[in-house]
Amino acid sequence: MAPSTKPLPSESFINALQYLLRNLGLRFVAEVEGQLIGTIMAGHDGKRGYVQHLSVADSHRRKGIATQLVSLCLKLREAD
C-alpha cells in the first residue's frame, strides 16, 4: 500500500480563510416574502474595502436594493 498523502493548505487558501473570518459580518441577503432577491459579500483587508460579490434578481433591479446592500456594508464597516 502506498502511504496516504494530503496536500498542505496553500498560502492563498489560508489568506482567503483569514479574509473570510475577518469579514464575517459583511455578507447579507435581501428577501421579499421569503424569496431571495439579492446578495452581497464584502470585506476589507485592513487598508481597502471590497465588494466581492453583489447580485440582484432581474425582476427587482432598479429599485435601490444593491444600493441598500452596499450602504449596509459601508455603515457596518465604518462602525467597526
Backbone torsions as a table, in degrees:
resi	resn	phi	psi	omega
1	MET	NA	136.8	176.8
2	ALA	-79.6	143.7	178.6
3	PRO	-64.4	146.9	178.3
4	SER	-79.0	132.3	177.4
5	THR	-125.2	142.9	176.7
6	LYS	-126.5	132.3	179.1
7	PRO	-67.1	144.0	174.6
8	LEU	-73.6	146.5	177.2
9	PRO	-57.8	134.7	179.2
10	SER	-72.8	159.8	178.7
11	GLU	-59.7	-37.2	180.0
12	SER	-66.6	-36.0	176.6
13	PHE	-64.2	-45.4	179.9
14	ILE	-63.0	-42.7	177.5
15	ASN	-62.0	-41.5	179.2
16	ALA	-64.2	-41.9	178.9
17	LEU	-63.7	-43.1	177.7
18	GLN	-62.1	-40.2	178.3
19	TYR	-61.7	-47.1	-179.6
20	LEU	-63.5	-41.3	179.6
21	LEU	-67.4	-35.0	179.4
22	ARG	-70.0	-22.0	-173.2
23	ASN	-120.0	36.5	-176.9
24	LEU	-57.9	-36.1	-175.3
25	GLY	-87.6	13.6	-175.6
26	LEU	-118.4	39.1	174.6
27	ARG	-131.7	126.8	-175.4
28	PHE	-140.5	158.5	170.9
29	VAL	-124.2	153.4	173.0
30	ALA	-113.1	134.5	-179.0
31	GLU	-129.8	149.9	170.7
32	VAL	-129.5	117.5	-179.3
33	GLU	51.1	43.7	177.4
34	GLY	79.5	-1.1	179.3
35	GLN	-96.9	128.6	178.0
36	LEU	-69.3	123.4	-179.3
37	ILE	-123.0	-11.0	-179.7
38	GLY	-163.3	158.0	178.3
39	THR	-154.3	152.4	175.4
40	ILE	-144.1	143.7	169.8
41	MET	-130.4	117.0	-177.8
42	ALA	-128.0	171.9	178.6
43	GLY	-178.0	-172.9	178.4
44	HIS	-147.0	158.5	178.6
45	ASP	-110.0	13.9	-177.4
46	GLY	101.8	-23.0	178.9
47	LYS	-120.3	-44.8	-174.0
48	ARG	-121.6	151.6	174.0
49	GLY	-99.8	150.1	-177.6
50	TYR	-136.7	145.5	164.4
51	VAL	-105.2	109.3	-177.9
52	GLN	-79.3	-43.9	-178.7
53	HIS	-143.1	137.6	176.1
54	LEU	-148.5	125.7	-178.5
55	SER	-147.5	140.4	174.4
56	VAL	-133.4	136.2	179.8
57	ALA	-57.2	142.2	179.7
58	ASP	-50.7	-40.2	-176.5
59	SER	-69.1	-11.2	-177.4
60	HIS	-122.2	12.9	179.2
61	ARG	-76.0	160.5	179.4
62	ARG	66.6	27.4	178.6
63	LYS	-120.8	7.1	177.7
64	GLY	86.1	8.2	-176.9
65	ILE	-68.2	-45.2	178.5
66	ALA	-61.5	-41.5	178.2
67	THR	-60.4	-42.2	179.2
68	GLN	-65.3	-41.4	179.5
69	LEU	-64.3	-45.2	178.4
70	VAL	-64.3	-43.5	179.5
71	SER	-60.3	-40.1	177.8
72	LEU	-61.3	-45.5	178.6
73	CYS	-63.2	-43.0	178.4
74	LEU	-62.5	-43.6	-179.2
75	LYS	-62.0	-44.9	-179.1
76	LEU	-69.4	-36.3	178.8
77	ARG	-66.0	-41.7	179.6
78	GLU	-65.5	-31.5	-179.8
79	ALA	-77.7	-14.1	-177.2
80	ASP	-68.5	NA	NA
